[in-house]
Amino acid sequence: MSTIDAIIASYKERVTIRRPCHATPEGRCVVYWMQRAQRAHDNSALDLAVDLANGLGLPVVVFFAVVPYPPANLRHYAFMQQAFPDTARRLAARNIGFVLRRYPHSDLARFCDEVQAALLVGDENPIREALHWREVLANKLRIPYFTVDADVVVPSKLLLKAQYAARTIRPRLQALFDEYLIPCRNPRANVGFSASPESFDPASDLTAGWRSLDRSVAPVSSFVAGTTEALRLLEDFSAHRLAEYPILQGAPERQGTSRLSPYLHFGHISPVTIALAVRAAHVPEEAKQKYLDQLITWRELAINFIHFQPLYDSIECAEPWAHKSLAAHAADPRPILYTRLQLENAETHDPLWNAAQFQMLYLGWMHNYMRMYWAKKILEWSPSPPSAYQTAIYLNDKYFLDGRDPNGYAGVAWSIAGKFDRPWFDRPIFGVIRYMSGAAASRKFDAAKYIREMYALAGRSAPPRPASGSDRTV
């Protein structure tokens, strides 16, 4: 076995060989294409690139291409760009080069030729468009190309088929924790990257000249991008809120969650980093397990969903029982209907729903309990389940920092299409899809406080109390 083969084998099932061949003897560096895992800390894909480069006696350079990616908009690109200085500093500390390019000067295959790459390493991304990029690239390259599943705890390929519920995937994941829930080594490159290829200034407007980019969605100040901030939030959560997580998890007004989902989406922090910190925290075991179940079981169930369901952003992903039930109620009267624009502008009769929409609009984030309520009300107030599904996906992808993500798509599928759930009691419009009411929410947490806070965030005066008729339609 060659040195390269031995290194690849040491990463076990995390690695996918997308273009097999021998490293180019004339190669002058190893290129790491940073796309989903946008970090220099605890990144197994980057670690593989460094290990391979050290084995070949070559330097490592990270290539990051900023390209138009509908439906990403100014809010998403601003958050991405804010992290670049932090990433560049951390890469420099590991003796790794960093080259930033922007469309239309963003061709990765051409860059590999330019720097005479011996081989290419990248990360994995199950989202439809990103997966296609990797497939096309593998056909264009003339050098070895490996990808690493760096943004999950357990490599996705080890789950050989679609998982239908948390209860089915949970034991499969837990059985592999000893093998894969281990610290990254963060090796340092032995040889520095001394070449000086053209690189775009990260302080400049990376989207200048992109006429099709939606600039109507403003950046938010509620989150500061980058690994350093993600690690700070993790430390703060572990020390001050994790112990009460089983209680605070269902209370949107108490800010008891980690708020790490934007950082996971942009790859600023690894789920392994989070899981190991939670395991090491001095809190009750119940709190640890409750949080880890959300972080690993439900998140990796969502990623499995994307892997095996090509229609993940359509109502067609629903299970047969959900299709049958929704179809049976398709002609039900819908006393209240809202247009997509009314929903987008939070112009409904329900202050609790409006509050959730304000949280999305102005913070770029929403508490998980409210995401479920938010999506289910869209089903209730839309002309049909397919239109409700598309409205929820549209808003999810447009406003959330963590939109365009397996977790978001799985959340909509759970709420509207019954994915990963079971049939409940039959009722108008919903059929046997699980129902959620504002009245039940008010009994679960201080909904009035949440409404006041979110209305204030939007510069609005909150109603004196939640409308008593907010659930009157069904």
N, C-alpha and C positions, 0 to 999 in steps of 0.2 A: 504494500500500500504506500502511495506517495505521501509526502508531507501534506499536500493540499487535500488529498482524500481523507487523511487522518483528521485534519482540522474540521472538514465538513462533517465527518462522522461523529465528532465530539458534540456537535449541536443537535444530534439525533433528528427527531421528526420536525424540528422547527424549520429545517431547510428544504426548499424545493429547488431542484436543478432545472432551470428553465431553458438553458442552452448548454448542453454538455460539450466540452472539448478541453484541450489542454490550454493552460495560460500561454499567451503570446510571448515567445522568448524575448522579443524586442520590446516588450512592455516596460513602461517607465513608472507606472503607478497603478494603484488599485482605486477604482472609483466607487463611492457609495452614493447611490441615488436616494436622497431623503425625500419622502413624500408623505406617507401616513405617520411614521414615527419621527416627528419633528423635534428631536432632542439629542443631546450629546451625553446624557447620563442614563445609565441602566437601559441601554438599547442593544439588544442582542444582535440585531442586524448590523449595527455599526461595529459591535465587538467582533463579529465574524470578519468584516472587512479588514479590521486592524490585525486580527490573527493571521489572515491570509497574506496581508502585506508584509507582516513581520516574517512569515515563513518564506516569502520570496525575496526578502531584503529590499522592499520597495516602500515608498511613501503612500499615504492615503489622502485623497481629496474628496470632500463631500460636495456633491452637485445638487443644487436646489433650483428648480425651474418654477417660476410663478407664471401660470397660464390661466386664461379665462376658463371658468368652470361653472356653467349654469347649474343650479340656481344660486351659486355663491354671489354675494354682493359686497358693497363697500364695507359693511359691518364685519364680515368674515375676513376680508383681505386685510383690514386694519388690525384686527386681532392677530392674524398670522404674522404680519410684518413687525408688530411690536415685540415679538419674541426673538427676532433674528440677532440682535446684539448679544443677548444672553447666550444663545446657542453658539454664536461665533466665539465668544470668550471661553466657553467650556470646551469647544473643539480645539482651540489654540492651546489650552492647558493639557490636552492629550496629544499635542504635536501633530494635529490633523489640519489639513487645508480646508478652506471653505470658499466655494464659488457660487455666486447668486446670479442667475440670469432671468430675464423676463421675456415673455412673448413679444415679438415673433423670433427672438434670438434664443430659443430655449430647447433646441433639438438635442436630446441626450446622446443619440448615436453619433451625431456629428462631434459633440464634445468629447466622447470617448476616443474618436479618431484624432481630435486636436491634441489631446494630452497623451496620446499613445498608451491607452489603458491596457493592462495585461488581462484584467477581468473586471466584471461589474457585480456589485452586490446591491440589493434593494430590499425594501420591506414589502409586506403583503398588504393587500386591501381588497376586501370582498365586494365592495360596491361596484355595480355594473360597469360604469365608465372607467374606473381605475383598474379593474381587472382586465378590461379590453386594452388599456394602454400597455400593460405588461405583456399581454399576448402578442400585440403588434411589435413591440420592441424586441422580443425574443426572435422574431423572424427577420428583423433588420440587422441584428448584431452579427459580428464575426468573431466575437470573443466569448468566453464562458460567462454565464449570467445566472446568479443564484438569488433567490429571495428568501427572506426569513420572516416567520410569523412572530413578530416582535411585540404585538399589542394585545396579546392574550396570555393567560397563565398556561393553559393547556393548548398545545398546537391543534388547530382546527381540523387538520387532516386525520387526527386520531379518532374523531367522531365520524364514523364511516357512513352515517345516514342521518336524515332529518330527525331531530328530537322534538317530541310533541308536547312536552310539559317540563316544568322545572323538576318535578319528581323523577323524571326519567334521565335527565342529563346530570343531575346533582351527584349521584353515586359514581357515575362514570368519570366525572371531573375529579372528585375527591380521591378516587383510587390512584390518580396520577400526580397528586400534589407533591409527594416525596421526591418524585423525579423531576418535576418542572417548576415547582414553587421554591426556587432557590435564588440567591443573590446573583446579579450580573457581576462580572469581573472588572469591567471598565478598563481594559488594557490600554497602555500608551503606545503610540506608534514609535517604533525604533528609529525610523528614518523620517525626517521632516520633509514636507512638500515645499520645494524651493522654486518651482515654476510660478509664473505670474500671469495666468490667463485672465482675460477680461472678466471683471465681476462687477455687477451693478451695485451702486451705493444703496444700502438698505434704508438709509434715511430719506431717500428720494421717493417720489410717488411711483410705486411699483405698477400701478394700473393706469398711468398716464396714456392717453390716446386710445383707450379701450372704449369705443363708442357704445358698445352693446352692454357695458356693465351697468347694473342697477345701482345708482348712487343715492337713491331715495331713502335707503335704510341706514340711518346714521350709526357710527361706531358708538359703543357704550363705555362708560367709565366704571361700571360695576365690577369688572374683572380686569386684572392686569395680566397680560400674557407672559408665558415663559416658564421654564422649569424651576427657576429660583422661587417664583411666586407660588407655583404649584406645591413645591416642597414645604414652603412656609404654611400654606393652608392645611396641608396634611398634618404637619406637626401641631398646629393649633387645634385642629379637629380631634386628633388623637389624645391631646392633653386635656381638652376642656369640654368636648361634647360627645365623644364616642361612648363614654360610660352610660349616658342617658339616651343613646340612640334608639333603643327599643321603644321608648316613650316619645321622643322628639320626632322620630321618623314620620309619623302621621300628623304632625302639627305644622302646617305651612307658615303660620304666623310666628313661630318660635325660632326659625333659622337654625334648626338642629342638624342639618345634613352637612356633608363635607363640601358641597358645591364644586366638586372636582370634575364634573362631566365635560365642561368645555375643554379642560386640559387633557382629558382622556381622548376626546374627539380629535384634537389637533396633535395628539401624540407628544405633548409637552411633559407628560409623566407616564410611567409604565404601570399597568395594573399590578405587576409583580412588586414594584416599589411600595405601592399602597398596601397590598396584602401583607407584606412582611412587616411594615410599620404597625399595622393593626394587630397582627399576631403578637408583636413585642410590647404592645401597650399594657399598662398596668390598670386594666379595667376588668369588669366581670366577663367571664367567658361567653355568657349569653349575648352581650353587646357585640363582642367580636364576631360571633357566628352570624348574628343578624346582619351586620354590615357586609361581611364577606359573602353572604348569600346574594346580596344585591350586586356587589362588585363582580363576583365571579360567576355564580350560577345564572343569574338573569341576564347579565351582560353577554356571556358566552353563548347562552341560549339564543339571544338576538343575533349574534354573529353566525351561529349555525343556521338560523332561519334565512339569512341573506345568502349563505352558501348554497342552500338546497332549494330555495324558492325564487325562481327568476322573476316572478310577479309580486315581489315583496312590497312594491309601492302601489298596489292595486287591490281593489276589493276582491279580485279573483283569487287572492291568496287564502281566502276564508276556508274553513273546514266544511265538508258537505252538510253537517247539521246546521251550521250557521247560514250557509247559502239557502238552504231549504226554508229556514225560519224567516229570514229577512225577505225572501221572495213571497212567502205567504202573507206578509204584512205590507207589501209594497204599495198596495192601494189604500192603506189605512188613512183616514183623515189626519192631516197635520195642521192643527189649529194655529200654530205659530211657525212662520217660515221667515228666514232671513237670507238676504243675498250674501255672497262672499264678501263684498265690500262692507256691508253692515257688520258682519262678524269681524272682519279685519280691523275696523275702527272701534270695536267694543261698543256697538250701539244696540244692545239687547235689553230686555226687560229685567234681566237677572244680574244684580250687582255682584254676586259671587263670580259668575262667569266673566263679567266685564273686568273684575279685579285680576283674574288670571290672565286675561288677554293684555291688560296693562303691564303686568309683570313680564310677559313675553316682549311686548313692544319696546319697553323702556329699559329693561335689564338684560334682554337677550337670553333669558333663562326662566324656568318655572319649576316650582316644587312638584315632585313626582305625583303626589296625590292629586294635585290640581290638574296635572296633565291628563290624568284619566277622566276626571270630571269634565274638563274642557272638551276632550274629544267626543265623549258620549253625548254631550249636549249638542255638538255639531251634528251628530246623527239624528237627534230628535228634531232639530230645526232646519233640516235640509230636505229638498224634494224627494231624494232617493238615497239609499246607501252608497251607490257609486259616487254620486256628487258629494256626499258628506266625506267620503274617504279622500277624494281628490282635494277638497278644501282643506282638510286637516293636514295632508301632506304639503300642500302649497304653503300654508302658514308656518308649519314646522320647519320647512327648509328655508324659508325666507327670513325669519326673525330669530330663531334660536341660534346661539353660538354653537351649540352641540347638535344642530340640525344636520340633515344629509348624512345620517349616521345609523348604523344598525339598531342601536337602542331606540332612536326615534321612530324608525319604521316599525319595529316590533311593538312599540307602545301604541301606535295607531292601530295596528293589526289586532292587538289585544282588546282595545277599547271598542272598536267598531265592528270588527270581523270575528271576535270571539277566539282569536288565536291564543293557544296555550291556556285556554279557560275551558269551562264546561257549560252545558245548557243550564239555564236558570228558569225561573217561573215565567210563563208566557204572559206578555203584555202588549198593548198596542205599540206599533212602530218598531219597537226593539225585538219583538218575538221573544226568543229565549236567550238573547244576548244580555249579559249582566247589566242591570240598571243602576245608576247612581243619582241621588237626589240632593238638592241643596239643603233640605231639612235634615237629612242624615249627616251631611257634612257639618252642619251647625251643631249637631250633638257630639260630633267627633272632635272638633277643635273650635277655637274662638274665631269663627268666620267673620264676625263683625270687626274684630281687630284687623284681620287680614284685609278686609275690604277697605277699611279706613287707610291702612298703610299704602295699598296699591293705588287707590284713588288719589292720595296725596302725591305719590310718585308721578302720576300723570297730570298733576296740577288741577285736579277736579275736587269738587266737594262730594263727599260720600253721602249716600242716602242715610237717614237716621238709623235704619236697621235693614237687614235683608228683606226684600220684598216677599210678602207672605205667599204671593201667587207664582213664585218663580218655578214651581213644579206643577203648575196647574194643567199642563197640556196632556199628561198621561196618567 
